[in-house]
Amino acid sequence: MDVLRRGRLATPIAKYYAYKSTEYVSFTAAIWILFVRSNGLSFAEVGALNSIWWLALVGGEIPTGYLGDRLGRRNAMALGTGIIAVSTVAMGLSETFFQFATVYAAWAVGQTFRSGSGDAWLYDLLDETQETHEFANVRGRATGIGLAIGAVTTLAGGVVADATNYSVPFFATAAVTALGIPILLSVPESGDSDDGFTPRTALRVIREKLTRPPLRGFVVYFALLFGVVNMVYIFDQPILRDVALDLGVPSSATNTAVSASYAVFALVAAAATYRAGWIGDRLGVRRWFLLAPVVVAVSYAALPVFGPLAFPAFALARGVTNVSGVLGNQYVNDRVDSVGRATVLSAAGMLYSLAVVPFELAGGVVADIVSPTGALAAFGGVLVVGAGILWVVDRPV
């Protein structure tokens, strides 16, 4: 049953959808790496920047998750949104590796205020009317709507970049992102609060939930999948631009071509994510996470064989990432109490982020030596082998 049609939760959930839409609006998604590379940075340096991003996420996840539990999840999300809006403007003004590194770190800290707190806030809203079973449906629909809106702005961003310069799309994204702050502040806080929820209590909750079954194996498994799949975001824009040139697209229109591809990817991901709850109900969480690494690895392995296969491969990677995120957070939420929920989700997010660092550092180096497609194919093999070992050692789901 769609909670948008149910009583007193209708308005908060509708506003949650509106907020998620501002979160996914991005005129920069398809030109981000092209912008960084246009300033003379190598793939290894891009990998290093992404690693700085993930390390900042690791450093910020637990403290910001704790603040979300202690001071209010809605307020934490509003603060994070403000930090991200400012960072987006700074990104458009950056030119050197040091400047980019500073922005990446600040942006990541802002993101940590929104990660665990956002899902914990939604889950608690649903818990008020005993509809937590709708989490995957609501979260999936919100993400799907956001991705669909993001597809339009992504395409527009590429067109604007070709017509003007790379900075303008960043400024436009910052303006829309900032709209999320008043939307958040108009929604009531949710969930239990506890003045006795101290850092020591937070660490105890993390230890109890993440170092024992059923979450221990799952978090490690998801971290492996998350680490390898996220490598695609270092390489997909340069790969797509090269494929576009090979297909006869003039160099003056490559940003638009990449943005059009990104728009299609976002629509595919939107459709898949919108139906994430349905997928979970029909396929099952266990079967989904059993198949996801194999599907990703096969799509990556095909890239060096035939360049245009990059289009379906990258669309598939986005669908897997978003559906896995929805089903994964439902799985964790169902196994954590309200008090401490944002902290546990943030701690899990910290582990996912930490897993990305070695893959992106190594992937950047391998791509400079071999090729971006070769790096993705190689690490797809690592994903399948690692996932197989985890299923044997400690069944994750």
Secondary structure, DSSP 4 states (H G I P E B T S, - for coil): --GGGSGGGHHHHHHHHHHHHHHH--SSTTTHHHHHHHTT--HHHHHHHHHHHHHHHHHHHHHHHHHHHHH-HHHHHHHHHHHHHHHHHHHHH--SHHHHHHHHHHHHHHHHTTHHHHHHHHHHHHHTTT-GGGHHHHHHHHHHHHHHHHHHHHHHHHHHHHHS-SHHHHHHHHHHHHTHHHHHHTS---S---TT--HHHHHHHHHHHHSSTTHHHHHHHHHHHHHHHTTHHHHHHHHHHHHHHHTT--GGGHHHHHHHHHHHHHHHHHHHHHTHHHHHHHH-HHHHHHHHHHHHHHHHHTTTT-GGGHHHHHHHHHHHHHHHHHHHHHHHHTTS-STTHHHHHHHHHHHHHHHHHHHHHHHHHHHHHS-HHHHHHHHHHHHHHHHHHHHHHS---
